[in-house]
C-alpha cells in the first residue's frame, strides 16, 4: 500500500527520516528537510495523511488523514519509537451516520452518536426524538473536549470537502491569489448544482487537472452517502471520513528522535525535549551548532549540569502530571533542595503540608507542619514521594509509576502518569493501588507492550528494594 505523507512541526526532520526509511512517500517536503534526508520535495502532490506536532501540546503528534493511511503511519511510528502513548478517538472526523436528537441541555442541542451524546450544530430545530443525518466535525482529543456533529453532511477528498449548500471556503494554507481565483472558477459549477465546497491545503500547489478530475468521484461518493443515510439504522456509521490518532512523545521517545535527527544533521542531546519550550528555541539552535564540534558525552554532561543549576535557581518547581484519559494536573509549591548528576539528573524537592486530613493511598494522618520530599530521577519509571512528620519521622512512601520524567530548565518536570501506584505506610508492607486505570490503558491499547513490560519490571524492582512485607 502506497502512503503519501506530509510532515510538519518540531519533530519533522526526525519523523521524515524515519518514515522515508520505512517506505513512506514524503510529499510537500520543505526544502531544508528535503536536502537533509536527500529526497525530492514532491511539491504539489496530495498527502494521504498529515503528521504534525500539536500547537497546544508540543509533546503530542497528530496523525490525521484517510483511515488506512493513518493506521499505516501509526504502525510505523509505534513499531520504532519507544514509549509512545497512543490515543485513538472512537469515531472518525467527518464520519457520517443517522442521529437522534436528545434535546436542549445548558442552552445547547445534544444528539446521539455511536460513542455517546454530542453537541449538534447547524440545526435550528432541536426537537427531541427527531432523526437526522449528521457528520462529525470535531473529535475530542483532550480532556474536556466535546464531540461535535453537524446536520450538514460532508464527504472528504484529497483536495476538497464537499457538502450541500452554496458556500466556498479555503484552507488557511492556500494564500496565492491566483490559485484562489482559479479554485473559485472551478467552484462555480458545483455551486450551481447545490454543493458547498471547502478547498483543502492539498489544493494549494496541485495540478489543476488532478483537482478537477477528483470532483466527479467526490460528487458520486456524496450521493452514495446521502442515499445510505436515508435507509440506514440510527447510529450506524455509513462513511468513516478521516481518522485522527494522537501520539504522546515521552522522555525516551524524544531521546530516540534525537538520535534519528542526528543521523542527518547536527543535533544536540535533549534537542526535542528543549524544543517543546518555546523560550529555548534560540538556545537549541546554538546547541545544534556546538554539537558538531564537541564530544557528545561531554555535551550531555554540560547540559545536565546546566539543567540541574537552572532547577536549583528556581524558587518553585512544578510537576506536570499528564494523564491519558483525564485532565492533566499541575502540582506546584515544591522547592528544590538538591540537584545532582548520578549520571542522569536527580532532583530532590520539598513541599510543606498546610492542611489536615489523610494522605491518599497511604491512609495515614496528614497534619499541618508535615512535609514531603519528592525524588525525581532522570530515566526512572517512578517518582518517590516520602511524607514526614514535623519531627522528621517518616509517615510513609508513595511511589507514582510513570514514564521517565523530563526535567526541564524552566522548572517543569513532565511525565505521563501510568495509573498504577505503590504505597508503603511506615512500619507496614507495600501494596499496589489504582491499578484499574492501568488496566484501562492496556485495554484501550494506549500503552505498548514495551511500556507494560517496563512497568512490571519497575514495580518488581521497587518491591524488592523497599518492601519487606506485602499485603
ABEGO torsion letter per residue (X at the ends): XBBBBBBBEAAAAAAAAAAAAAGBBBBGBBAAAAAAAGBBAGBGBBBABBBBBBAABAABBBBBEBAAAAAAAAAAAAAABBGBBBBBBABBBGBBBBBBBAEBBGGBBBBBBAAEBBBBBGBABBBBGBBBBBBBABBBABBGBBBBBBABBBBBBAABBBBBEABBBBBAABABAAAAAAAAAAAAAAAAAGBBBBBBAAAAABBAAAAAAAAAAAAAAAAAAAAAAAABBBGBBABAEBBBBBBBBBAAAAAAAAAAAAAABBBBBGAAAAAABAAAAAAAAAAAAAAAABBAAAAAAAAAAAAAAAAAABABBBBBBBBAABBBBBBBGBBBABBBBOABBBBBBBBBBABBEBBBGAGBBBBBGBBBBBBBBBGBABBBBBBBBAAGBBAEBBBBBBBBBBBBAAGBBBBBBAGBBBBBBBGBBBBBBGAAAAAAAAAAGABBAAAAAAAAAAAAAAAAAABABBX
